[in-house]
Amino acid sequence: MFASTALSLAFTVVFVLTAGYSLVRMALLTAGTAPGGDRLAELSHLLMSLAMVGMATGWTGGPASAGGVLQLALFGLLTVWFLGRLAVPAPGHARIGDAYHLVMVAAMVWMVAAMPQLMGMTGAPAAGGGAHAHHHGGGTAEALAPHTVAVATPPWVLAVNGVFVALLAAAAVLWGRRAVRPGTAIGIAAGGGGAVVATRADPGLARLTGPRADACCHLLMSIGMGAMLLAM
């Protein structure tokens, strides 16, 4: 997707790490041995991480491709779900966790839907067989349309993109604070409402997947997603 191999590799490493952590957390929650959490939230993070690995490596296409349509449907449903949880929070649960998840899944919808505009490309046929935007390369760019030409990104697209980047930056600050002070309550484990599970925490696992590790994972994901939006 990106002309820079180093940039694509960096994004791939970041999101492989977050995917691996989310998979472990989800498995431990299912087994009842994690120190509390939300399986739906972990599943959403796993799916987002895998989707962004696909974007970084050029495995997935734009919004008109099969992969793009699948992502729009999946993350669109998750957006509606977390919006509902934010509007009608579960008793005793902080809304900030639902707000964080809502921002993340909505950013995924935006990233896929606005990919052609963010990359400065249009599906209009180009003279002589079509040209590609000079600042991007790889399978994703080529999958946006059979023939694409470079165009300027509309100002409104840049504005919306900037809002998402700002929200992700705020989330990164929030998670950075909790990574330093893991006792700071954010309510993220209860973010998904009905998907929260009670567990029998194992002391060793609590250290590996506890509040500090959770915060570091979310911090990495927030920074990675914001950086990808800026790089597109």
C-alpha positions, 0 to 999 in steps of 0.5 A: 500500500505504501511506497516505503517498504520500511513504513509498510513493515513498521505498520505490519509489525505494530499490528501483528503485535496488537493482533497477537495480544488481542488473540491471547486476551480473547483466548484467556477470557474464553477460558476464564483465566484472564483478569477480567475483560470484554470478549467483544472488545478484544475481538474487535481489536483483533479484527481491526489489527488484522485488517490493518495488517492487510492494508499495510501489506496491500492484501486488501483493496479499496471500498469497492473490492470484496475485502473492502465491502466485508470490512465496511459491513463488519466494522459498520456493525461494530460501530452501530453496536458500540454507539448503542452501548454508548447511548445506553450504557450498562449500569456501573460501567464508564462510557469512556470505554465505549467511546474509545471502541466507537472511535476505533471502529468508526475510524476503520470504516472511514479508513476503508471508505475514504481510501481512494480520496485519501490516497489521491486517486479516482476511478476515472480511466486515465489516458494511455491505460491509467496512471497511479498516484506517485506517492503510494504503491502496492496491491491495495493502491492497484486494487482501488480501481482498474484504472486510476489517476492522481487527483487532489484530496478534497478538503472535507476529506482532509478535515474528517481525517484530521478529526479522527487523527486528533481523536486517536491522539487523545486516546493515545494520551489516555492510554499512555497515562494508564500505561504509566499509572495502571491504577487509573480507571478507564473502564475499558474492560467493561466497554462492551456491556453484555460481552463482559465476563467474570474470570478466575485470574491467574497471577502470572497471566494477570501480570502479562495481560493486566492493566499496564499491558492492556494500556500499552496494547491500546496505546500502540494501536491508537498511535498506529492507526493515527499514523496510518491515517496520516500516511495514507 
